[in-house]
Amino acid sequence: MPENKPITKNVDWIVVLIYIACLAIGWVNIYAAVYNPEVQTSMFDVSNNAGKQLMWIGTAALLIVCILVIDYKFYETFSFIIYAVVIALLVLVLFAGSNINGSRSWIKIGAFSLQPAEFSKLAISLAIAKYLSDPAISLTRKLKDYYPIMGIIALPAFLILLSNETGSMLVFASFAVVLYREGMPGFIPAIGMVMAALLIITLLFVKWYIAGAIIIIAGLAIWIMPVMTRRRGGLWATILVSLVMIGIVFGVDFFMNNVLQKHQRGRIMVLLDPDSDPRGIGWNVIQSKIAIGSGGFAGKGFLQGTQTKFDFVPEQSTDFIFCTVGEEHGFIGAAVVVFLFVCLISRLVILAERQRSRFARVYGYCVAGIIFFHFMINVGMTIGLMPVIGIPLPFFSYGGSSLWSFSILLFIFLKIDAQRPFTLSRG
Amino acid sequence: MKNEVESGQNNKKALINRARTVGWLLFLLAILVFVKLIRVQYYDEFKGKTWAEYSAKNDLKLDTIPAMRGNIYSNDKSLLATSLPYYYIGLDTKVADSTYFDEHIDELSSLLAKSFGEHTAAGYRSKIMRYRVSKTKRYLRLKSREISYLDREKVKKWPFFAKHKKGGGGKFETIYKRYKPYSPMADRTIGGIDAKSGRGYIGLEASFDKILEGKSGIGWVELVEGGMKIPVGDALNVQPEAGRDVYTTLDMKVQDMAEIALRRKLNEMDADFGSVVIMEVKTGEIRAMANLTKRGDHKYEEVFNYALAGSNDPGSTFKLATMMAILEETKMDPDKIMVNTGNGAMRFRSNIIRDAHRGGFGTITAAQVLEKSSNIGIVQLMLRYFADKPDQYLKYLKQFHLTTPTDIQMKGEKPPLIRDRTSKQWSSYSMYYMAHGYEMQMTPLQTLALYNAVANDGYWVRPMIVKEIRNAEELEDKMEPYVEEKPICSPETIRKVKKMLEGVVNNGLAKHIKSDLYKIAGKTGTARKLINGIYTEGKNYTSFAGYFPADKPKYSCIVVIDNPKSSGADYTRYAGSVAAPVFKEVADRIYASEVGIQKPVIDSLPAESKAVMWAGRTSDLKVISKELKLTPAPEDAEYAAASLYKKGKTNWKKTDLGSKDVPDLQGMAMRDALYLLENKGFRVTFKGSGKVVEQSLPPGANQSGGKTILLTLQ
């Protein structure tokens, strides 16, 4: 029986090796981030974050063994149940959670705290994959097929919002990639992008000017389009679209000034102009950029980063771990990390594309999308490309919940992929 | 692409094309990251600069961010000390863009001039403008002194401070100031914090500093002109952890009573200082700790905690300990043993020991020795029972917990000084002087602990002033009262000395503070002050220590008043006239204000009483009797009256007799009486107000209508 072949033969070793490399580099850099020349502790000392991370890595290894041992059908069969369990945890944390740094999103078990929000990505991925595995579902033709997907994403998003952990919620935007791959019409992500563009433009210019510009462009379109395309009837659609866009411009203005909290607004403003508040919200970004910039080509060397000694960047072992890499190992180190992620994500996309079942493919895309989104936002914010959103860099940032959830997410896919030769195509 | 997808045929192919699109998109974004990375590393202005350089240039400093200090609360949870935020206001002049700046600078300047008035509007404007164009300066402090929270709320609405998407550059630096809502009450006991370090240095603030201070956070601050520190960034490296709240046993009502009484007496006697401590007998919880020191003519302030750290020869209050030692040793009956105190002066080796009473007390009982506070008497008793065994006497003092500090939770308690035979200063006289409270040092609190132990049937209780530590509302630590397991002496001895202490007030030196309402037990003490090594006549340290109500002690209390002055006779400067009245005033006030310690009224009622407590309509009385959990009012009469029995039983009497009879109106209110009588056809006249105490026609008399009845109300 081919199924009896050891898992080690079929598992995708490229991904496993990248995974191990990420963990190792991450761990060393966490040590560098918390390293204090005056009070030196060992990398294995559980009193510092590096020692703790090693413990998390060890436990993650155990989890991986379990995942690989369990029958691959388990994940598909139980995906909705896993989803339900995570939802239950998210509800539980609202009532029984401990308050850490203003967000009530941690469950404390003895000395350890877990953050159920981290596991919501896994739950949503499984649930979406399971739902789309039904061949009758079509994202190209039937609008009503979208409702369950919206529900699957909205429920945990709402619960996470209640526990004040907006960063994790934004990651759900990465599911757009999956849905697009599975047939969602292209105009939906296009609208999203236009919205984002309008948002940024609105921040930069006076809203009346933008409204005027939209009207002029619309006028030109109405005037030119019939000549260009020989098609008529675009008049009302164009007017409608421009009105909607003007609405968005004013909506964004209202949203920025009245809905967003001060620090959230600040983080977006800083993205456009870091010097607008160099001592306030722009601080993290400027300091982070200085750290990476001061690393130069080859970096200052392991444990030589001055930011550690002076603690300039907050959250250095968690959200801003990429600074440590950039400062101590310079452009080479940063490029290696970026390269590792690019390889990992491309490999995951390739693996997803070669799946025979839709469940496996959708799930694979989810994994790739989530990791990509995290990578993009996290690295982006440390180099001033993205607003500061507190989400971890997968496999690098210190933190048990995120390490566990990413490891589980990744290895469930590897397990399913390892069974691919024995799976029948279902579409 | 949409058309392709919908064509169905090419569905699968189109979707695979989408995979390519997604792939390219990811790749493009990755390239973007890469490009930005290169830009940051090679083209941004930060290249190669070290952090330390950057921070030095910008006056940045990693600083501790002080945690919010915890509050101190009284027994009834009112605030005794808290930290209030105040704010320095400043402006980062470089933040606002020029449109905003030009539009709002005049408004800001005039608001500043109007509200703070440190400069004119034009002055503010030019100053801000100077900073805005300056190459080196950017940060301007707008007001030299800090503003309150309410003012900050106003300033927050001003231009440059109000929220605006571009940000105006207005900044607030928060500082905390300690505020004591009850100040100057119990000032010294609550204590204070050092303005510079923010640490408690006296009182409870110092004793519980570790708990109150919390844990400082760490964060980057920018040092700007005027020593102001502006936090940098919107995240701290280490979040500060607020201090815990300390819940004391102090009762501000009692504290107030104690201070008022003490201050009045100090003023009257022009005394140097005074102290009052009031403690709950069973638990040792201190309800009041007042300390007043003379600071000029008729001016008394809390500057030193005498109760805790002011040691002195206690004087005659210590005779209690000596008497207890004698009783423990001999088991004698103090009413039967006689002592000859002679004519008030006794030659004791080379010294003369005197009694305060001129002419002496003659031959008196041992109990009277304490009641009249005879020095000669106590020395005679010591000679009789302890002459050759000083160690035995010292052993008793140790047993009475007098040789060690009370270890109250406050810092700074002065340990008692009681010499033993190994001491250099010990002489063959020592024991006899100690017997009446000399050649030793005790704080008022230590003396009080002994009297409290007697009140508590011999069980010594450690004085306590803090009973709970809370984190926000959450209980973190609860201090239980510490009561020693073994009594300090036999119940027999306690019974005897209790009787003597009551005797002091009933027919001894302090009989003028006797109260009709409740019993006080206590002992006066007038010690001559030791000045340059000589016990000086005329300079007295007076005290009164005791407890009340004596039959069921609830509070123990000590009053100390130092160096009272008066032009009158000697006795006007003695404890009986100085400290004892303060004790009485405080005890009276506490007794009056605290229902719990008053004797239940019911106890004083006769077994059966005719006196009417309430009378009226039964429908009303039913409600009252139910509320007060008394015997229910009768159902079958329209009107009834109640009189009380012992143990809260109620005797109900129906008062509405035959329809034409004159009813019994005793105890009725005017409203009920009038209604009842007029319904029966009487004309009513009345005098006084309150309840009916007299009626001109006797109850039960069968009088037809039309008669006039006179009611007397009281």
Interface residues (C-beta under 8 A of the other chain):
Chain A: N101 T140 R141 V177 Y180 R181 E182 G183 P185 G186 F187 L203 M256 N257 K262 H263 R265 G266 M269 S276 D277 R279 G280 I281 W283 N284 I286 Q287 K289 I290 A291 I292 G293 S294 G295 G296 F297 T306 Q307 F310 D311 F312 P314 E315 G326 G330 F331 A334 A335 V338 F341 V342 I345 S346 V349 E353 Y365 A368 F372 M376 V379 G380 I383 G384 L385
Chain B: M1 K2 V5 E6 N11 L15 I16 R18 A19 T21 V22 G23 L25 L26 F27 L29 A30 L32 V33 F34 K36 L37 I38 V40 Q41 Y42 D44 F46 K47 G48 K49 T50 W51 A52 Y54 S55 L62 D92 V95 K163 K165 K166 G167 I218 W220 E222 I230 V232 G233 D234 A235 L236 N237 Q239
